[in-house]
Amino acid sequence: MKVTLYSQYFNPKNSRRLGRKIPMEAAKKFSDQKLQDILKTLRIDYEIKEGYYPRVPYEKCNIYNIESDLKKGTVIKMIERKL
């Protein structure tokens, strides 16, 4: 199953209203490199492309297309615990 994750989900500069999906404390430790390392340790195949998150169309972000049997929310929770 393909799942799309936007780096905006983890960005501490964004409010929940603008798309952040994890608590601020975990988001403070976020970086794109750290997210890539976490995906590698979880053995999740992914590809990165640059694009825009629909709620914040004026700010570029990375889009992670991942291949996983898990639901999107479950993957986000796993990443949050590793941050």
N, C-alpha and C positions, 0 to 999 in steps of 0.2 A: 504494500500500500504506500502510495506517495503522500508525503506530508510536506507542507511549506511552512517554514519558520522565517520570520523577519527579525533582523537584529533589533528592531524597535521594541520587540517583546521584552528585551532585557536591558534596554537603555535607561540609565538612572535619570537622564534629563527629561524623560517623558513622564507625564502623569498617567494614572490608570485610564483616564478618559481618552488619552491620545494613544493608548495601545500597550502600555507596559503590562505584562502579565505575571510578574513576580514581585515579591515584596521589595521595598526600597533597600533594605539591608543587604539582600543578596545581589541586587542590581548594582550596588556601589562597587562590587568586585568584578564587574563585567568588562570584557574586552573581546573583540572579534577573534583574536588569537587564542584566548582562553576557551571560547566557545568551540573553536575548531579542535583544540586539544581534547576537550570533553567528549565531543562526538567521536573522535578517534578511540578514546579509552572505552567508550560504550560500544565500539565496533559497529557503528552506524555509517553506512555509505551515504555520502552527501556530495552535492555539487553547489558551488557558489556562483551567483551572478549579482550584478548591481542593478538596483531598481528603486522603486518608490513604494512605500507602505500606503495603502489607500486612505487611511485617516490623517496622514501627514504627507500630502503629495508634493510639498515644496522642499522636502529634505531627502537626500539620497540615503539608501541603506543597503545592506547586503541581504540577499534572499538565499536561504538555504533550502534546497530541495533535497529531502532525505527519503531514503527507502527504509521503511520500518513496518513491522507487524503491529506495533503499538499505536494507541491513539495519540493524537496531537497533545492533549492535556497531560497524558502520562509522560511523554517525552519532555515536555516543558518542566514538569515536576522533577524528573530525574536530573535535568540540567541545573535546576535551581539548587538542588541538594549538593551538587558538585562545585558550585560557585563559591 
